[in-house]
């Protein structure tokens, strides 16, 4: 079966329906954003997904956690000079 015949919506967008759940606090925040922007909650989630995908394309990280930083001094006993 070709991909075009499997696609439910033949328009320019490919729709993916994902069942998901959010903690109550996040759900409430999405509802507030929906009211502020006069959009459906599902549209807010779509927009946030696209924004997150753009961030991933920029930095290659899936989560917002702190980026690993290489230590300035190795564990082999190197010393560092501090300028006064």
BAZA-523828 format. One record per residue: residue number from 0; z, y, x of N, C-alpha, C, O, CB in turn; residue in one letter. Coordinates in pm, 1 decimal. Each point is the difference from the previous one (the first is absolute). Glycine has a CB too. Layout:
BAZA-523828
  resi      n.zz      n.yy      n.xx     ca.zz     ca.yy     ca.xx      c.zz      c.yy      c.xx      o.zz      o.yy      o.xx     cb.zz     cb.yy     cb.xx  resn
   NUM         Z         Y         X         Z         Y         X         Z         Y         X         Z         Y         X         Z         Y         X     A
...
//
This chain:
BAZA-523828
  resi      n.zz      n.yy      n.xx     ca.zz     ca.yy     ca.xx      c.zz      c.yy      c.xx      o.zz      o.yy      o.xx     cb.zz     cb.yy     cb.xx  resn
     0       0.0    -117.2      85.4       0.0     117.2     -85.4       0.0     122.9      89.5      84.4      12.6      88.8      37.9    -135.4    -275.2     X
     1    -215.9     212.5     163.7      -8.2     119.3      84.4     113.5      95.0     -32.2      57.7      -4.1    -108.7    -306.4     -20.1     123.0     X
     2     279.9     110.1      82.4     112.2      92.5     -16.4     -23.3      95.4    -116.6      94.7      35.4     -70.2     -48.8     -51.3     315.4     X
     3    -171.5      58.3    -267.2     -27.0      96.3    -106.1      21.9     -59.7    -139.1      32.4      73.3     -93.5    -196.4      37.8     244.6     X
     4     147.0    -242.3    -166.4      22.8     -60.3    -131.1     147.6     -26.1     -23.7      43.0      -7.4    -115.1    -269.1     -96.2     125.5     X
     5     305.0      89.3      95.8     143.2     -19.7     -14.8      71.4     130.3     -29.9     107.7      -0.9     -59.6    -121.7    -192.3     214.2     X
     6     -42.8     303.1    -115.1      63.3     130.1     -16.3       6.8      35.9    -147.5    -102.5       6.7     -67.8      19.4      65.7     293.9     X
     7     204.6     -49.3    -275.7      18.9      26.7    -142.3     -57.2     136.0     -38.1     -71.7      11.9     -99.3     277.5    -154.6     101.1     X
     8    -174.5     244.6      76.6     -48.6     134.6     -25.0    -121.1      23.7      89.5      13.8      -0.6     122.3     218.8      83.6    -186.2     X
     9    -348.1     -62.8       7.6    -122.3      14.2      78.6     -22.6     143.8      48.4    -105.5      30.2      55.9       9.0    -219.4    -186.4     X
    10     194.8     278.4     109.6     -10.2     138.8      42.7      20.1      14.5     150.2       1.0     -99.2      72.8      80.2     169.7    -297.0     X
    11     -65.1      53.6     270.6      11.7      24.6     143.4     132.8     -46.8      59.3       9.2     -20.5     121.1    -159.5     213.6    -153.2     X
    12     252.3    -210.3     -50.4     131.2     -42.3      49.5      19.7    -148.3     -23.2     -42.9     -54.8    -101.5     135.5     282.7      56.8     X
    13     -28.1    -291.3     139.0      37.7    -140.2     -15.5     145.9      -1.2     -38.7      84.5      44.2      77.9    -256.4    -126.7      91.7     X
    14     203.0      34.3    -284.9     137.5       2.7     -49.5      71.1    -130.1      34.0     -53.8    -109.3     -18.0     -14.7     263.4    -167.8     X
    15     189.3    -139.4     234.8      85.7    -113.2      30.8     127.4      19.5     -80.3      66.2     103.1      12.0    -164.3    -134.5     222.9     X
    16     131.9     -65.1    -314.9     120.1       7.9     -81.1     109.9     -79.5      69.7      -8.9    -121.9      14.6    -126.6     148.1    -228.7     X
    17     238.1      44.8     256.3     108.1     -61.0      75.3     128.8      14.6     -80.0      43.3     111.1     -30.5    -158.2     -61.4     251.5     X
    18     174.1    -160.6    -253.9     129.8       5.5     -65.5     105.5      27.2     106.0       9.2     -73.4      98.4     -84.1     -85.8    -281.6     X
    19     152.2     260.9     165.0     102.2      33.3      98.7     122.7      52.7     -70.7      -5.4      37.1    -117.2    -169.6      13.3     289.9     X
    20     282.8     -47.5    -102.6     122.9      57.3     -55.3      58.1      95.0     103.2     -19.8     -16.1     120.4      65.1    -190.3    -262.2     X
    21      26.5     305.3      92.2      62.7      99.2      85.8     148.2       5.6     -33.0      40.1     -28.0    -113.0    -254.7     161.8     128.9     X
    22     296.0     -97.6      82.4     139.7      28.0     -33.2       4.8     115.8     -99.8     -90.9      82.9      -2.8     169.0    -165.1     231.2     X
    23      25.2      88.3    -308.6      10.0      98.8    -106.2     -18.8     142.9      51.2     -67.0      80.1     -65.2     219.6    -235.4     -54.8     X
    24     -95.5     188.0     234.1     -12.6     134.8      54.8    -143.1      39.3      28.0     -40.5     112.9     -27.6     263.4    -140.5     125.1     X
    25    -299.4     -64.3     -43.1    -141.3      27.8      29.4     -78.9      11.1    -129.0     -86.4      86.8     -12.8     105.0    -207.8     232.0     X
    26      10.3      33.6    -315.3     -68.7       7.5    -128.8      23.9     136.5     -64.5     -92.7      62.0     -52.1     116.6    -311.8      22.7     X
    27     100.6     295.5      33.3      32.2     131.2     -58.6     -73.1     111.9      73.0     -46.8      95.3     -62.2     271.8    -182.0      -6.7     X
    28    -234.6      74.8     200.9     -71.5     102.3      77.6    -148.8       2.4     -35.9     -59.8     107.1      -9.8     226.0    -134.8     196.9     X
    29    -225.0     -88.7    -206.4    -140.7      -7.7     -41.4     -17.8      64.5    -137.0     -96.7      72.7     -22.7      65.8    -284.6     156.5     X
    30     123.8     185.5    -224.7      -6.5      59.8    -133.7       8.8     152.9       7.5     -72.6      69.5     -71.0     177.0    -277.7     -25.4     X
    31     -16.6     260.1     181.1      12.7     145.6      16.3    -129.2      58.5      56.3     -47.6     103.1     -47.6     296.1    -126.9      84.0     X
    32    -305.3     -42.0      64.9    -126.9      46.4      57.5    -110.9      -1.6    -104.7     -82.6      91.2      -5.2     153.7    -176.9     230.3     X
    33     -72.7     -17.2    -307.4    -102.4     -11.0    -104.3       9.8     117.7     -96.4    -101.7      58.2     -37.9     106.0    -309.3      57.5     X
    34     117.9     286.2     -59.4      18.3     113.8     -90.3     -37.0     130.8      66.9     -65.2      84.8     -61.0     245.7    -209.4     -54.8     X
    35    -138.9     142.2     243.1     -30.0     123.7      72.5    -150.0      21.4      16.5     -49.2     112.0     -13.5     266.1    -135.2     133.7     X
    36    -289.1     -84.7     -91.1    -144.0       9.4      27.3     -86.1     -30.5    -121.8    -122.9       2.1       6.7     171.9     -65.8     226.8     X
    37      17.7      35.4    -344.8     -69.4     -33.3    -125.0    -101.7    -112.7      18.2    -115.5       9.1     -41.7     147.2     227.0     -31.7     X
    38      16.5    -342.3     137.6     -80.6    -119.7      23.1      77.9    -120.7     -50.0     120.9       7.1     -21.8    -235.5      97.9     223.1     X
    39      44.3    -214.4    -219.1      66.3    -125.4     -34.9      74.1     -51.5     123.2     -40.2      26.0     113.4    -136.9     -80.6    -288.7     X
    40     284.5     -17.8     151.6      76.5     -56.5     111.5     -88.7     -88.5      86.9      13.8       0.2     122.3     195.2       7.8    -261.6     X
    41    -300.2     -83.9      77.6     -90.4     -86.2      76.4     -89.1      82.6      92.7     -30.7     -43.5     111.0      33.2    -123.6    -298.9     X
    42     -44.3     286.1     143.3     -82.9      85.3      84.2      81.0      53.3     117.8     -53.0      12.8     110.3     -86.6      50.1    -309.8     X
    43     266.5     -31.9     177.6      86.7      44.2     109.6      10.8    -110.6     104.9      -9.9      26.3     119.8     140.1     123.2    -277.7     X
    44    -109.9    -272.9     112.3      10.0    -112.6      93.1    -130.4     -16.5      76.7       2.5     -25.7     120.4     162.7     -88.2    -272.3     X
    45    -279.9     128.4      84.2    -129.9      -9.8      69.3     -12.6     106.6     107.7     -41.0     -28.8     112.4     -62.6     -64.6    -320.5     X
    46     139.2     217.6     173.1     -11.1     110.2      96.1      92.2     -22.8     119.2     -39.5      22.8     114.3     -19.5     134.3    -301.2     X
    47     180.9    -201.8     161.0      93.2     -26.3     109.4     -49.6    -114.5      87.6      18.3       2.5     121.7     170.6      79.7    -264.2     X
    48    -251.4    -182.1      81.5     -57.3    -110.0      77.5    -108.2      52.0      93.5      -2.2     -34.6     118.1      53.0    -125.7    -304.9     X
    49    -140.5     243.1     134.7    -107.9      53.2      83.5      54.5      87.5     112.0     -51.3      -3.2     111.9    -101.7      -4.3    -309.0     X
    50     256.3      85.3     168.1      62.8      82.9     103.1      62.1     -87.7     108.5      -9.8      30.6     118.8      54.8     149.1    -289.4     X
    51      19.8    -290.4     128.1      58.6     -93.0      95.8    -105.8     -70.9      82.7      20.6     -25.0     118.7     170.4      -5.9    -273.2     X
    52    -302.6      -1.4      94.0    -109.3     -63.4      72.9     -56.6      95.3     104.9     -33.3     -41.7     110.9     -20.9     -98.6    -312.7     X
    53      43.3     267.6     166.7     -48.6      99.5      96.6      96.6      11.2     118.2     -43.8      12.7     114.3     -70.4     114.3    -300.7     X
    54     244.8    -131.5     160.0      98.6       5.4     107.9     -12.5    -123.5      88.7       9.5      10.5     122.3     146.3     124.0    -268.3     X
    55    -176.9    -250.7      85.8     -18.5    -122.8      77.3    -122.9      11.2      90.1       3.8     -42.2     115.6     105.6     -90.5    -299.6     X
    56    -216.8     188.7     132.2    -121.4      14.8      79.5      21.3      96.1     116.4     -64.4     -13.0     104.1     -71.9     -34.4    -308.0     X
    57     227.3     144.9     186.3      30.4      93.5     108.5      84.6     -63.4     109.4     -30.0      15.0     118.4      16.5     169.9    -282.7     X
    58     120.6    -256.5     124.6      94.7     -44.8     101.6      11.8    -151.4      16.4      67.6     -46.1      92.1      53.3     251.7    -140.1     X
    59    -184.8    -283.8     -38.7       0.3    -145.3      14.8     131.0     -67.4     -35.4      17.5    -118.5      28.3    -183.4     151.2     145.4     X
    60     259.2      40.4    -235.4     128.4     -58.1     -37.3       6.6     -19.2    -150.4     -42.2      86.8     -76.4     151.7      20.9     274.8     X
    61     -56.6    -221.3    -240.4      10.8     -28.5    -142.7     123.2      65.9     -59.5      -5.1      50.8    -112.0    -113.8    -267.2     147.2     X
    62     229.8     216.2      38.4     122.1      59.1     -54.4      28.1     134.4      66.0     -57.1      32.8     104.1     148.5    -262.2    -150.8     X
    63      -3.0     306.4     -15.2      36.6     132.3      49.7     105.6      -5.8     109.0      41.2     104.3      50.7     -97.5     -12.8    -273.0     X
    64     101.2    -210.6     259.7     105.4     -14.2     100.2     -33.6      71.2     129.8    -115.9      32.1      26.5     175.3    -249.1    -128.5     X
    65      41.9     241.0     181.4     -19.2      69.5     126.7     -92.5     -79.3      91.1       4.9    -122.9       5.4     222.3     226.5     -27.4     X
    66    -309.8     -31.5      91.8     -94.0     -61.5      92.8      75.8     -43.2     124.7      88.1      71.6      47.6    -279.7      69.3    -136.2     X
    67     157.1    -258.7     141.6      66.7     -46.9     121.1     -38.9      88.3     116.5    -116.9      34.3      17.9     120.5    -269.8    -105.0     X
    68      96.7     272.2     166.8     -22.2      85.5     115.8      38.1     -78.0     123.6     103.3     -67.0       2.3     -60.3     277.5    -135.9     X
    69    -127.0    -202.4     238.4      31.2     -68.5     124.2     118.2      67.7      65.7       8.3     122.8       0.9    -247.9    -192.5      27.9     X
    70     331.8      -8.8      26.7     114.2      61.5      66.7     -44.9      76.6     123.9     -94.2     -40.2      68.3     242.8    -142.9    -154.3     X
    71     -80.0     294.0     114.5     -33.3      80.7     116.9      47.9     -66.2     128.0     -61.2      18.3     105.3      73.9     186.9    -245.8     X
    72      95.2    -281.6     133.6      54.7     -68.6     117.0      -4.7    -148.3     -29.2      47.5     -44.9    -104.3     103.6     240.6     166.6     X
    73    -208.2    -272.2      29.8     -10.6    -143.6     -23.5     133.8     -66.9      24.6      90.9      60.4      56.9    -332.8     -55.6       7.9     X
    74     253.5    -126.4    -106.7     124.5     -76.9      15.3      16.1     -55.3     140.4      97.7     -70.5      25.2    -109.7      11.7    -265.8     X
    75     -79.5      87.0     334.3       4.0     -56.5     133.2      82.7      85.5      96.3      -2.0     -23.9     120.7    -221.2     -78.1    -164.2     X
    76     294.6     199.8      -7.6      86.8      77.3      86.8     -64.3     125.2      56.0      52.0      56.8      96.0      58.3    -266.6     -40.6     X
    77    -220.3     254.8    -111.1     -60.1     124.9      44.5      96.2     114.0     -28.0      78.4      -5.7     -94.7    -310.6     -83.8      53.2     X
    78     226.0     192.9     123.9      85.5     116.1     -22.8     -86.6     118.4     -36.1    -118.5       6.0      32.8     291.7     -92.9     127.6     X
    79    -112.6     178.5    -227.2     -71.6     121.4     -40.2      69.8     120.3      62.6     122.9       6.7       2.4    -198.6    -113.3    -221.2     X
    80      -2.5     201.1     269.2      56.7     123.2      52.5       2.9     103.6    -108.6     -95.1      13.4     -77.1      13.2     -66.4     306.3     X
    81     189.6     125.9    -235.8      13.4     106.9     -97.7      -3.6     130.4      75.1      82.8      24.3      87.8      51.3    -168.2    -246.7     X
    82    -230.3     228.7     124.5     -11.7     130.6      66.8     105.8      94.7     -55.6      22.8       7.1    -120.8    -271.5     -41.4     157.4     X
    83     312.7     107.0      55.6     104.6      92.7     -43.9     -56.4     137.0     -26.2      73.8      91.0     -37.8      93.5    -219.0     167.3     X
//
